[in-house]
Amino acid sequence: MLVWTIRATWRLLPALIACGIIAAPLPVEAQQSGQPARIGVLCLVPCKGLAVDAFRRALRELGYVEGRTLAFEYRDAEWKVERLPALAGELVQSKVDVIFTPWGTAAALAAKRATTTIPVVIGSAGDPVQAGIVASLSKPGGNVTGVSSLALELEGKRLELAKEVVPKVSRVGIFWSSESTYSTLAYKEVEAAARTIGVRLHAVRLTGQSSLDTVFATLKRDRVEALVIHGYGATLQHRRAIIEFAAANRLPTIYPSREFVDEGGLLSYGANVADISRRAAHYVDRILKGAKPADLPVEQATTVELVVNVRTVRALGVAIAPAVLLRAEQVE
């Protein structure tokens, strides 16, 4: 598969230096006692793939050795949001040193509500302030810090990108769920953007328990001309089915992350998940060496990754606007 990519870049807030993100290492209590540091990993989606792999690799690069100085406790909700509180509770009861949530708002909220003492490092949380995960980016307070993917800020821009890809589009389909905190916030952002650019949204409720036949039939009945997908549990769970539906109905579709494009989706626009997890590993490292989460500002991506699947472009017969393709920095 060929892809065009705009690579994500990062900027550390100036306060990070003042708060010791790049200060000299401090002793690790667990290592001093001869015990490996224990990291609890709380996942709504399966605890594998780019996010977790990049996190583990970054910790190895920081000098940790799994099984000797570092151990992982994985808890996977298997796409069921309602299971997250109990799984977070299990990690708290097992007395892990840090809890890492590699993806999403739901897992981050569950971890935050489960403990006020064990440090929690978030990864890829769309808007941790609006979701109530941290008090502010510069002063998160409490026991939670980590990385924001800027996903909420990108929701409206993703719709604008759909309009660039298909200039004549007037009816755009979108999945959402009131059961997801992030999906509710994301839908409001897309709705506002739709009013601005004159596009009519056709919202279809999609949950983990939804009948895909019914959901897809609704979109066909509404004669949508494109789809814009935001990342929450149900869209990730049904990723393969959504990609196949878009291909079968020749619907240009904009996705939130490159995982969709790697599996045949047309185009994605969002922060690089692997980069986010690598940055989150540095937060875990600092916390294990004595830093307090309340003193570590939440980091943000300043640019995002644009990925286009050339094979899917040809299959759909979509003429991607040159202005879109010119943003690419490299061809793979």
C-alpha positions in Angstrom: 0.0 0.0 0.0 1.2 3.5 -0.9 0.5 6.4 1.4 1.2 10.1 1.5 2.0 11.2 5.0 2.3 14.5 6.9 4.3 13.6 10.0 3.2 14.9 13.4 5.5 17.3 15.2 5.6 18.0 18.9 6.2 21.1 21.1 6.8 20.8 24.8 5.2 23.5 26.8 7.8 25.8 28.3 6.5 24.9 31.8 7.8 21.3 31.2 11.3 22.4 31.6 10.5 24.4 34.8 8.6 21.4 36.2 11.5 19.0 35.6 10.5 16.9 32.6 14.1 17.0 31.4 15.7 17.1 34.7 18.3 14.6 35.9 16.9 11.2 36.9 15.7 10.5 40.4 15.9 7.2 42.1 13.1 4.7 41.4 11.5 3.4 44.7 10.5 0.1 43.2 14.0 -0.5 41.8 15.6 0.5 45.0 13.6 -2.2 46.8 14.6 -4.8 44.2 11.1 -5.0 42.7 10.2 -4.1 39.1 8.1 -1.0 38.6 4.5 -2.1 37.8 2.6 -0.4 35.1 -1.2 -1.0 34.8 -2.4 -0.7 31.2 -6.2 0.0 31.0 -7.7 -0.4 27.5 -11.2 -0.1 26.1 -9.9 -1.6 22.8 -7.5 -4.7 22.8 -4.2 -3.9 24.6 -2.1 -4.4 21.5 -1.2 -2.6 18.3 0.6 0.6 17.6 -0.1 2.5 20.8 1.0 -0.2 23.3 3.9 -1.4 21.1 5.3 2.1 20.9 4.8 2.7 24.6 6.7 -0.5 25.5 9.5 0.3 23.0 10.0 3.8 24.3 10.3 2.5 27.9 13.0 0.0 26.7 14.8 2.9 25.1 14.7 4.7 28.4 16.6 1.8 30.0 13.8 -0.3 31.4 13.9 -4.1 31.1 10.6 -6.0 31.1 10.7 -8.8 33.7 13.6 -7.2 35.6 13.0 -3.5 36.2 9.5 -3.2 34.7 6.3 -5.3 34.7 2.9 -4.8 33.0 -0.6 -5.5 34.2 -3.0 -5.4 31.3 -6.8 -5.0 31.7 -8.8 -5.1 28.4 -12.5 -4.1 28.5 -13.1 -5.9 25.1 -14.9 -2.9 23.7 -17.4 -2.8 26.6 -17.2 0.7 28.2 -19.2 -0.5 31.2 -16.4 -2.9 32.2 -13.8 -0.1 32.5 -14.6 1.0 36.1 -14.2 -2.6 37.5 -11.0 -3.2 35.6 -9.6 0.1 36.8 -10.5 -1.0 40.3 -8.6 -4.2 39.8 -5.5 -2.3 38.9 -5.9 -0.1 42.0 -6.3 -3.2 44.2 -3.2 -4.7 42.7 -1.3 -1.6 43.7 0.4 -0.8 40.4 2.8 2.1 40.5 1.3 3.9 37.5 -1.8 3.4 35.3 -1.4 4.1 31.6 -4.5 4.5 29.3 -3.2 4.2 25.8 -6.3 5.4 24.0 -9.5 7.3 24.5 -11.5 9.3 27.0 -13.5 6.5 28.5 -10.5 4.6 29.9 -8.9 7.8 31.2 -12.1 8.8 33.1 -12.4 5.3 34.6 -8.8 5.4 35.8 -9.3 8.9 37.2 -12.4 7.9 39.1 -10.8 4.7 40.5 -8.0 6.4 42.4 -6.8 9.8 43.6 -3.4 8.5 44.7 -2.0 6.2 42.0 -0.6 8.3 39.1 -2.5 8.1 35.8 -0.8 8.9 32.5 -3.3 9.4 29.6 -2.5 8.8 25.9 -4.6 10.0 23.0 -7.3 11.6 25.1 -9.2 14.0 22.8 -9.8 16.9 25.1 -8.9 16.1 28.7 -10.1 19.4 30.0 -13.6 19.4 28.5 -14.0 15.8 29.4 -13.2 16.6 33.0 -10.0 14.5 33.2 -7.7 17.3 34.2 -8.3 20.8 35.5 -6.2 22.5 32.8 -3.4 21.5 30.4 -0.8 23.7 32.1 -1.8 22.7 35.7 -3.6 19.4 35.5 -3.8 19.0 39.3 -4.6 15.8 41.0 -3.0 12.5 40.0 -3.6 12.6 36.2 -1.4 14.0 33.4 -0.2 12.8 30.0 -0.8 13.6 26.3 -3.7 15.2 24.4 -4.2 14.2 20.8 -6.1 17.4 20.0 -8.7 15.1 18.6 -11.6 17.3 19.5 -10.1 20.3 17.8 -9.7 18.3 14.7 -13.3 17.1 14.4 -14.6 20.1 12.5 -11.4 20.3 10.4 -12.0 16.7 9.3 -15.4 17.7 7.9 -13.8 20.6 6.2 -11.3 18.2 4.7 -14.1 16.0 3.4 -15.5 19.1 1.6 -12.0 19.7 0.0 -11.9 16.0 -1.1 -15.4 16.1 -2.5 -16.2 19.8 -3.2 -19.8 19.1 -4.2 -20.7 17.0 -1.1 -23.9 18.2 0.6 -25.0 15.2 2.7 -22.4 13.7 5.1 -23.0 10.7 7.3 -21.6 10.5 10.9 -21.7 7.9 13.6 -22.1 8.9 17.2 -23.2 7.6 20.6 -24.6 9.4 23.6 -23.0 6.6 25.7 -19.5 8.0 24.9 -18.4 11.2 26.5 -16.0 11.9 23.7 -18.5 11.1 20.9 -21.0 13.5 22.4 -18.3 16.3 22.5 -17.1 15.4 19.0 -20.6 15.5 17.4 -21.1 19.0 18.7 -17.9 20.1 17.0 -18.8 18.5 13.7 -22.3 20.0 13.9 -20.9 23.5 14.3 -18.5 23.0 11.4 -21.4 21.7 9.2 -23.4 24.9 9.8 -20.4 27.0 8.8 -19.6 25.2 5.5 -23.2 24.5 4.5 -23.1 20.7 4.8 -26.1 18.6 6.1 -25.2 16.0 8.7 -26.9 12.6 8.8 -26.2 11.3 12.3 -26.6 7.6 13.0 -26.3 6.1 16.5 -23.6 3.5 16.6 -22.8 1.5 19.7 -21.0 -1.7 20.4 -24.4 -3.5 20.4 -25.8 -1.8 17.3 -27.1 -3.8 14.3 -24.7 -2.9 11.6 -27.3 -3.8 8.9 -29.7 -1.3 10.3 -27.1 1.4 10.7 -25.8 1.0 7.2 -29.3 0.8 5.7 -30.1 4.2 7.3 -27.1 5.8 5.7 -28.1 4.3 2.3 -31.7 5.5 2.7 -30.4 9.0 3.5 -28.3 8.9 0.4 -25.2 10.3 2.1 -22.3 11.2 -0.2 -19.4 10.9 2.2 -18.7 9.8 5.8 -16.7 11.5 8.5 -15.6 9.2 11.3 -14.5 10.2 14.8 -12.7 7.8 17.1 -14.6 6.2 19.9 -15.2 2.6 21.1 -17.8 1.6 18.6 -16.1 3.0 15.5 -12.9 1.2 16.4 -14.8 -2.0 17.2 -16.6 -1.9 13.8 -13.6 -0.5 11.9 -13.4 -3.3 9.4 -17.2 -3.2 8.7 -17.2 0.6 8.2 -14.3 0.4 5.8 -16.0 -2.3 3.8 -19.3 -0.5 3.7 -17.6 2.7 2.5 -15.8 0.7 -0.3 -18.9 -1.2 -1.4 -20.9 2.0 -1.6 -18.1 4.1 -3.1 -18.3 6.6 -0.2 -15.3 8.9 0.3 -14.6 8.6 4.0 -12.3 10.6 6.4 -11.0 8.6 9.4 -9.5 9.7 12.7 -6.2 7.7 12.5 -4.0 5.9 10.1 -5.0 2.4 11.4 -8.2 2.8 9.3 -6.2 3.7 6.2 -3.7 0.8 6.8 -6.7 -1.5 6.5 -8.1 0.0 3.3 -9.7 3.3 4.3 -9.4 6.3 2.0 -7.9 9.1 4.2 -7.2 9.8 7.8 -6.4 13.1 9.6 -5.3 13.0 13.2 -2.4 12.9 15.6 0.1 10.0 15.3 -0.9 7.4 17.9 2.6 5.9 18.1 4.2 9.4 18.8 1.6 10.0 21.5 2.5 6.7 23.3 6.2 7.4 23.0 5.6 10.8 24.7 3.4 9.1 27.4 6.3 6.7 28.2 8.5 9.7 29.1 5.8 10.8 31.5 5.7 7.4 33.1 9.5 7.5 33.4 9.5 10.9 35.1 6.8 9.7 37.6 8.7 6.6 38.4 11.7 8.8 39.2 9.7 10.9 41.6 7.8 13.6 39.7 4.3 14.4 40.7 1.6 14.2 38.0 0.0 17.5 39.2 3.3 19.2 38.3 3.6 17.8 34.8 1.7 19.9 32.2 -0.3 17.9 29.6 1.5 17.9 26.3 -0.2 18.5 22.9 0.5 17.8 19.3 0.9 21.0 17.3 0.5 19.4 13.8 -1.3 16.3 12.7 -0.8 13.3 10.3 -2.5 13.2 7.0 -2.5 9.7 5.3 -4.0 8.8 2.0 -4.4 5.3 0.7 -3.6 5.6 -3.0 -5.1 2.2 -3.9 -8.4 3.2 -2.4 -8.3 6.5 -4.2 -8.1 4.6 -7.5 -10.7 2.1 -6.5 -13.2 4.7 -5.6 -12.3 6.9 -8.6 -12.0 9.9 -6.3 -10.1 12.9 -7.6 -8.2 14.2 -4.5 -7.8 17.9 -4.8 -4.2 18.9 -5.5 -4.3 21.3 -2.6 -4.8 18.3 -0.3 -2.0 16.2 -1.8 0.4 19.1 -1.8 0.4 19.0 2.0 2.2 15.6 1.9 5.8 15.7 3.0 6.8 12.3 1.7 5.5 9.4 -0.4 5.8 5.8 0.9 
